[in-house]
């Protein structure tokens, strides 16, 4: 059996971290009544240790969130009993993704290939599973290179490191109305702010995507990011918030091994998770959350 990096949870009085169960909601474990809280994350002996940030030393303290329709939180005892043993005993997997911010303040998102088993056609930052022996940073940079061909080293990052930005509790399918849970992850998002001359235009010439996983990619400016974040599930006054968002965006699409530059309606990026039926092209709910955290971070840095 292949070893996997799994989530372990630790409360203040726990002597050792406890392996998280597949059907366990991470936020519920800590007793929070809101869909978001601040946690401390640490990689130790190939486990992601999650603890309440109030009792940590302040290292790697980030916000975690799950959607209001989190499937494992809403899973009934009867629905849980119908899960197959291989799903029920999986635990919670760990992923790392990188928010690449070019020197001219654009964010790289990729559209997952349509044949992918999970979240096909959905826009996300480059990322994937953390492998045994890796830290967040190792996994994030490896996945970035594998998916996009970008070989980013810390010397071209503004702070000479990748900083943990946020975490997301992800379940697939994303709603119970679309099927029983098959995968459960905690994804840790890292932020790589690049220095000059690594603008989006400069980096465009270095991208060579893995078309098995990536169907398209785009560099998005702050206006479009603000529109994406405004369309997070449950937001009010949407028309006001997206009034200044451009109607179209440019993306590079992979077709038969070649890259074609195309223009798409920005509405593709503003869609939300359908309640049932097949998924649609959209930005993932977790990506919307972490982009919101990026907007807050960069706004603070401006002042």
N, C-alpha and C positions, 0 to 999 in steps of 0.2 A: 504494500500500500504506500502511495506517495504521501510524504509528510506535508502538511499544510500549516501555514501560519494562521493561528486562530485568536479570537478575542477572549481575553480573560478580564473579569470584573473584580474590583476590590473596593469594599466599603471601609470606613475608618477603623473598625474593630476587627477586620479580617486579618488573620495571621498571614495567610497567603492568598493570592488571587484565585478566583473560582472560574473554571472554564464556562463560558457562556453557552447556553443551550440554543439550538436553532430557533425554537419557538419563543425565546425570551426577548422581550423588548428592552433594549439597553436603557432607554430613558426611564421606563417604568421601574427598572431595577433600583435606580437611585431615588425613587419616590417623587420625582418631579411631576407637577400637574400641568406643565406647559410643554409645548412641542420642542423646546430648545433649552439647553443648559450649558454651563461652562464645565469642561472636564480637563483632566490632565491625561496626556497620552505618553506612553513610553514603550519602546521595543526592548524586551528582555527575554533572552533564551528562546527566541523565535515565537514569542507571544506578544500580542498587543495588549498592554495592561492599561485599562481605562479606570480612572478613579475620579471622585468628585474633586474639582479644583480647589474647593475651600480647605481641603486637608492636604494639599500638595505643597511642594517647595517653590511653586511658581513656574517650573520648567514645562515647556510645551503645553501651556494652558490655552485652549481654544474652545470655541463653541461647537456643539454638536446639535443636529436637528434631525427630525424625521417628519414626514408629511402628516397632515391631520388624518389621512386615511391609511396610516401605517398598517399593513396587513397582519403582522404578527401581534400587534397590540389589539386588533379586533378579532383575532382568531378564537373561535369558540372551542370548548373541550371536544365537542363532537367532530368539528373540522380537524382539530389536531389529531384525533384518534384515527382519522382516515389517511394521514400522511404515511408514506412508505418508510420503512425503517432506515433506508439509506439516506433519505431526506431528513428524517427526524433526528438522526445521530450525526449530522454534518457539523454541528457547531456553527459559529459565525465566522466567515472568512474575512480577510483583511486586504484592502486595496490601497494603492497610493496613486494620486493623479497630480499633474503639475499645471498650475495656471502660469503659462508663459506670457510675460508682459514685455513686449519689445521696447527698445530704447525710445520709440515715439509713441509709447503708451497704448499699443493695441494688443488685444488678447487673442491667442490662438485657440480655436475650437475645431474639433474634428467631427464629422458625421459618421457614425458607425455604419459599416457595410450592411446592406439590406438582408444578407443571408445569415447574419449573426443570430445565435439562438436567444440571446438576451438583449433587449433594448435595440432592435434593428432600426436603422434610419434615424436614430436620436443623436442630437449634438451634445458632445461632452468634451472636456479637456483630455489630452493624452494621459493614459494611465492603465493600470492593471493590477494583478495580484502581487503582493509582496512574497518573495520566495524565501525559503529557509536560508538563514545566514545574512539576510539583508536588513538594512535600516531603511527608514522612510525615504531618505535622500537617494540611496542606492537604487531602490526600486523605481522611484519616480523618474530618475534620469535614464535608467535602462529602458523602461517602457516608452519614454519619450523618443529615444533613439530608435527603438524597434518599430514604432508606429509611424514616425515622421521622418526619420533619418537625421534629425537634428542632434548633433553631438555637443550638448551644452556642458561646459565645465564651470566650476565655481569661480574661476578667475574672471569670467565675463558677467558674473552676477553682481549687482550693486553692493550687496552686503557680504559678498564672497561665500554665500551659503543660500540654501533653500529653507525658508522659514515655514513652519506649519501655520496654515491660515484658518482652517476649519475642518470639521468632520461631518459625515452624513451617514445615517443609518438607512441602508438601501435594501429593499426586498423586491424580488422579481417572481411573478408579475407584480406590478406596482399597486394593484387594487385587488381585493378579494373577489370582486365581481368579475374579474378576468381570469380567475383560476386560483388554485391553492398555491401557497409559496413553494418555490423550488430552489431559490438561492437567497441567502441573507448575508450581507456584507456590512462592515464599517469601512468607509473610504476616508482616508486622511488626505486632504488637499494641501499641496505645497505651493509656495509663491516664488517664482524666479523672475525678478526684475533685472533685465539686461541693460548693459551700458552701451554707449556709442562704440562702434558704428552699427550695432546689431538692431537695426530698424526692421520693420516688417518687410520692407522691400528688399533689404539686404538678405534677410533670412529666407525669403521666398525662393531664392536661387539655390538654397542648400537643402530644401525639403525633397525627400524621396520616400513617399508613403508606402506602407505595407497594405496593398489593396485587398488582402484577405480580411483585414480588420477595418480599414478606413475607406470610405467611399467618396469623401470630399473633405475639404478643410477651408477655413476662412480666418482672416485677421479682422477683428471687429473693434470699432472705435468706441469711445465712452458713451456717445449718444445711443448707440444700438444696445450696449450693455445695460444702460439705464432702462431702456424699453423692455428688455428681457426680464430684468429684475422686477419691474412694475407689474408684469403679467404673472407673477407668482400666484399660485392657487389661493383664492380667498381675498385678493386685493380689491379695494373699492376705488371708485373714481378713475377707472382705467383709461377712459378716453382722454382725460386731462393729462395723465402721466405719459402717454405715448404720443402726444400731439406733435412733439418735435423730433420724433424718430424718423429717419429716412425711410422711404417706401420700399427701397430695394437695397440689397447688399451683394457684394461680389464674392464668389467662392471658386475654388479650383476643384473640379470634379474629375475623378479617375474613371476613364472609360477604356476598356480593352487595353489596359497597360499604358495608356497615354493620358496626359493631363489637359483638360479643356477648361478655360476660364469662362464662367457663366454668371449671369445676373439672376437673382431670385427675389421674390417678394419677401420683405422682412417679416411679414405675417407668419411665414414658416417657422420663425424663431420665437414667435409670441404665443404659439399654441400651448394648451394645457393638456394634462393627461386625460384621455377619454375614459368615461366611466365603464364602458364595456366595448366589446368588439376588438378589432385589430388596433395596434398602436399606430400613431401618426408621426410625421416628421415634427420635431419640437426640440427644445432644449430641455434636458432632463431636469427634474425638480431639484435634485441635489446640486446640479450646476448652477441653477438660478440662485440657490441659497449662498453658495460660495462666491458667486459673482457679486452678490449683495455685500458680503463681507469684504471683498476686494474694493468695492466702491467706498465703503466706510473707511478702510485703511488708507486709501490714497487721498481721500478728502481730508483726513486728519493730517496727512503729510504735507498738504498744500498750505496749511495754516501754521 
